[in-house]
Amino acid sequence: MSTDMIDLTRLGGRLAIVRRTYGDSIDLPNLGAALFAVLLGVPAATYQSYEFGEAEPTVDFLVTLRKKTGVSLDWLLDPTESAGHFEKPK
């Protein structure tokens, strides 16, 4: 991925939406970034740098995120998709 094509701030905001929505789906409505990072197999500081828009997530991270949460990578990465298209994991 190239940071020229990805708005890291928008992506970080969407990652936060995924974290909160996933937390709700597993009855952890206050799922914090540190615990979510553990669930995804990355250090808390790494995940937080993604959510804060400070670093670009790796492809491996994005694949793990999709598998764990069911999030559409199109929704997550495509700047033309509106934020309303993410649904709770089933």
N, C-alpha and C positions, 0 to 999 in steps of 0.2 A: 504494500500500500504506500501511497505517496501522501504526505501531509499537505501537498498542494491541492489535493482533491477532497480532503476530509477536514471538516470544521471540528477540531478537537473539543471545543467548548460545547458544541451541540451534541457531539457524540457522548461526552461525559454526562451531559444532562439526560440523555437517553439511557445510559448505563444506570444512572440513579433511579430512573423510572422502572427499569427492569428489576433492579435490586428490591425496590419497595413492593412491586407487584408480585415478584417471586416470594418475598417474605410473607405477604398476605396469603398466597396460595398454599403455603406450608404452615400456616398458623403462627407465624413469627412476624407480626405487623411492624415491629420495630427492628427488623433485621439490619444490623449495622454493616458498614463497609468491611470491617475487619473479619467478621464471621463469614460474610459472603465471599471474601477472598479465600478463606480456608475451604469453603465448599467448592470453589472453583480451582483450587490447587495452586494458587499464586500467593506470594507474600502480600501482606496487607498494604505495605507501602507501594507496591507495584499497582495493585488494584486502585488504590486511592489516587495515584498519579494519572490513571486512565480516567477515573470519574471526575477529577478536577480539571481535566483537559490539558494536563502537563506533558503527557506522553501518549504515543500512538500504540494501541493494543497490538499484540502479535496475532498472526493468523491462528496459531495454536490456541491462544486464549479465546478468540472469537468462536472457534469451532467448539471448544469446551463450553462456552457460554450458551451457544445454540443448543447443544445436546442436553445441558442441565436444565435450561429454562424454557426451551422451545421458542425463543425469540427469533423472529425473522431477521436475518442479516440484511435483507433488502431494506426493511424498516430502519434498522439500526444505522446503516451506512449511507443510504440514499437521501441526499438533501431535498429531493422533491417529494418524499413521503411525509405526510403530516404525522405529528406525534400521536394522533388519535388512533392509529392503526395497530398498536400493540395490544394484544389480548392476554389475559391471564393464562398461564400454562395450565394444561388439562391434567 
